[in-house]
Amino acid sequence: MSDVSITFDRVTKAFGAFRAVDEVSFALPRGALVTLLGPSGCGKTTTLRLVAGLELPTGGRIEIEGKDVTALAAAERKIAMVFQSYALFPHMNVLENVSYGLLVNGARKASAESEALAMLKTLGLDGLGQRLPSELSGGQQQRVAVARALVLRPKVLLFDEPLSNLDARLRRRVREDIRDLQKKLDLSVVYVTHDQQEALAVSDLVCVMRAGKIAQMGTPNALYEDPADAFIADFMGEANVIQGEVLGPNRIALGGIALDTVMRAHPPGAAQIAVRPESILLQPEGSPGLPGRIQRAAFLGQTREYEIQTPAGELFVVTPAASPAFAPGDAVSCAMQRVIPLRPAA
């Protein structure tokens, strides 16, 4: 069996003159959870639909576990998809919803219900088979949709914005459920979201898309700590992107002030510098660092947020709540613990 789950080879999808997906190539490893991430209109949902067979490419080749599926219909691909709306049948109970696909594929009713009950138990829905979808919580409905997909034993499971209908606390719990299930069953999963935190939390690999192309692909840690350019730095979480100068290894100048820091290798000279809000240490005025003055301060329970005016421009800073607190008008020093010199955007 191939170690690659899905291969795109110069895949293009055009709608008239508009290329929603523009010669995209990648090889996604089997048993991994890969997230397609990007702003609205970047091509991530069209890419997911191309994997599913809900759209056929204008050009290029698509393989699933080594088999060419470019021209195959969705029903021939052994792929299951969990939609944003869950798309549960409201007039059917949970057991009927989960067994429906098996019955359509020719399974006997007793066999289909037995497999459906086993899958419900696997997903922690034991005993809920006779309930209607309207009698379930949002998280339970989401797991029913996953059970209905998994009972068909797909080669790849696709998620299209699966948590967008849930509140913040439930989103965190359900995304953990999805990740645990993916690991437990060794599933190959492609997951679409526009939420950066969600992508960082669940993914083995993140594929950031922009204007129909792959802007950067890598582990969550690599994209956050080593973004290719200003677009990735700003999209993968908060980042202060300011103009500066690389003076040498671990030494930069911001606002005309030389600073020691930790950074990746970069040629000396003018450069855009990305600084994560949590990588700035606030200290009293006169300490080593970039001088600044607090413009706004907010207490958020576990953290404090600051907007600070400096010679390099305005900085957004996040500190632990246990750190010393500063008030608007206070003069401070901003020590750059780690910065990211950026390559020019492609």
N, C-alpha and C positions, 0 to 999 in steps of 0.2 A: 504493500500500500504506500502511496506517495506521502511524503512528509509535508507536501504543500496542499493546502485545502482549496484555495481559489487562486487562479492565475489570470490576470488581465495583461494582454499583449497589445499595446497601442490601440486601446479601445476608445472609440469615438461614438458619441450619440449627438446627432444634430437635429434640431427642429427648424427646418428651413435654413436660413443663413446662420442661425444661432447654435453654437456648439455648447451644449450643457455639460458634456464630458469630452475633453479634448486630448486624444491620444494618451490615455492614462495606462500606465504599466505598473504592476506590482505582483508579488507572490506572497500570499498570506499563509503562515504555517498552520498545519493541522493541529487541532486541540487548543488553539489560542482564541482569546477574545480581542478582536480588533475593532476599534472605534473609528468611524468616519466622522470627522469634526470640522466645522467651519461655519461661517456666517450664512444667512439666508441667500439662496441663489448660487451657492458655490459649486453645486453639482453632487453633493453627498447623497441625497435621496434618489436622484437619477442613477447614481452608481449602484445603490442598493437594489433598485428595481431592475437594473441590468443583471445583477447577480441572480435575482429571483426569477428572471425570465418574463417579468411583467413589461419590460421594454426590450426590444432587440436592437443590437448596436448597428450604427451606420457603417462602421468599419472596425477592424481589429478582431481579436480572437479571445474567447473566454473558455477557461478549463476549470472543471471541478474534479479534484482528486485525479488529475491526469487525463480526464475525458473531455473532449471538445464538446461543449454544450452551446456554442454560439448561436446556433439556429434552432435549438430545442425550446419547446414551450415550457411554461412554468411547471405543469403537471409531470413532465418527464425528467425533472432535474433532481428529485429527492431533496428538495429544500422546503423548509417551513418558515413562515413569517408571522411575527407578532406585531400587529398594527397599533398605531397610536391610540385608536379608539377601542381596541381589544376586539371589536366586531363579534361579540358573543350573540347568539340567537336568543332574544329576550323571551320567546315563548317556550324554549326548551330548558329543562333543568340542567344542573352542572354535569351530571353523568351523560345526559344526551348530547350536550355540547361537545364533551371530550371524545365520545365514541363516534360522533357523526362522520368524521373523515374516514375512519376504519370501515364503517358501513358502506359509504360511498365507494370505497375501494374493493368491496365484495366480501368483507368479513361477515361471518355469522354473528347474529345479535349477541348470543351468549359469550362468544369469544371476544367481541368488541367491548362489551361491558366489563369483562374480566380484566382486559388490558387497561381500560380506562380507570377502573377502580385502583389498580396497582399504581398507575401514574399519579392519581390523586393522592394516594398515600405517600408516594415519594416526595410530593410537593407540599406535604403538610395540610392537605385538604380532606383528609379522611373524615367521613361522616357528614360531608356537605353535599353529597351527590344528588340529593333530592331537592335542594334549594334552587330557586330561580336566580339568575344574575342580579336582579334588582334587590335581592335579599342579602347580598354580599357586600363587604367593604370594597373600597377601590383596590387595595392590595390583594384581596382574595380574588377579585375579578381578573387582575393582572396575572395571577398564578394559574387561574383556570385557562386563560388564553395560552399561557406557556405549556400547560399540560396538553391542551388540544393539539398544539404543534408537535410536542415531543413524542406523543403516542404514535405518530406516524414514522418514527425513527429516521429523521432526516439526516443527511450528510452534513448539512449546514443549517444553523438556526439564525434567522435574521430578526433584528429588532429595529423598528422605526419609531424613534422618539417615545420609548415605552413608558417613561415616567412623567411626561409633561402634564398629565391630568391629575397628578397626586400632589398633596401638600408637602411642604419641605421636610417634615419629620418622617412621613411615610415614604417619601422618595429615597431617603437615606437607608431605611430598612429594606425596601424592596430591591434597591440596587445591590445591597449586600446579599440578599437572597439569590438574585440572578448570578452574581459572581460565585457564590458557594455552589450553586447547582451546576454551573458551567465547569467548575473544577471537579466536582464529584462525578459527573457523567463524561468528562473529557470531551466536551462538545467544541466544535468549531463554530464560533459566533461572530457575526458582523453586526455592529451596533451603531446606529446613527443617532447623534445628538448635537445640539448647538451649545450644550452646557459644559464649559471647560472643567468644572469641578467633578462633574459626573464622569467625564472621560478620564480624568486623572485617577479617580477612585476605582474604576472597574477594569481598566484595560491592561492587556499585555503589550499591545502596540496601539499607537494613535497615528492616524493618517489625517493630517490637516490639509483641507482642500481650499483652493482659492481660484475663482474664475474658471472652473472646470478642470483644473490641473492639481496635481499633488504639490503642495508647497513644501512639506517636510513630513517624513515618516520616521517614527522611532519609539522608544519606550517613553512612558510619561515623564520619567525623571530626565531623560536626555532632552526632550522637547522643552521642559521647563528650565533646566539648568544650562542648556547649550542650544538655544534657538538659532536657526540659520540666519534670520534677518529680523528687521523691526516688526514686520507683520506677525511673525510667529511669537516674538517676545511679548507683543502687546495682546495677542489673542489668547495665548496660554497663560491666563492669570493676569493680575495687575503688574504693570511695569512702568517705571519712570524712564522715558526715552529722551535723552538730552544730548546736545552737541558737546563734544569734549575732544581731548587729545590723548593719545597713547604715548607716554614718554619712554616706556621701556617695560621690562617684565614686572608685573605687579605694581606699576606706577602710572598714574594718569593725572591729567589736569582738567578740572571743571571750573568754569567761571574764572579762569586765570589762576586758580589755586592748585598747587601740586599736592597730590594725595597718594598715600600708600594704601594698597588694597590687595585682594586676591582676585585673579582673573585668568581667563584662558589666553593662550599665546595669540598675539595680534601684531602686525607690523606697526612700527612707530608712525605717528602722524595723526591728522584729524580723523575723527570717527564718531559715529553715533554710539552712545553708551547707554545700555539698559541697566537699571538698578531696581531690583525687586523691593517692594515696600518694607518687607521684613528683614532685608539685608542692610538697612540703615540703622545705626545705633545712635540714639539721641543722648547727648551729654550736655552739661552746663556750658555756658559761653566761656570761650578761652581754651577749651579742650581741643586736642588735635582733630581736624576735620573741616568740613565746609561750613562756614558760618551761616546762620539763618535766623528767621524770626517766625514764631508760631502765628499763623493767620486764623486757623480754626482747629478745634480739638473736640473729639467725641469719645465718650466712654461706651463700649459695647459689651460689657460683662467680662468676657475672657480677654479682650484686647482693647487698645486705645488707638484711634486713628487721628492723624494730624495732617494738615496742609501747611507747608512751610515755604516761605519765600527765601530764596538764596541767590547768590550772584550767578548761578547756572540756570535759574528759573525756578518755578514752583515744583516742590517735591511732595509726593504722597507717601506717608510713613505709617507703618503699623507696628506697634510694640505690644508685648505682653502686658496684661493689666497690672501685674505685680511690679513692673518697671516704674521708675520715678515718673510722676505725672507732671506735665507742663501745661500752662494756660496760655490762651491767646495773648500775644504781646511779649511773651518770654523770648529772650535771646538764647539760642542753643547752638550746639556744634553737631554736625551730621557726619559721623564716621562711616565711611563706605566699607563695610566688611567684605562684600563680594560684588563685583560688577561684571557686565557682559559686553565687551566690545562687539559691535554688530557688523556683519558683512552687508554690503549694499543689497537692497531688495532686488530680486530678479525682475 
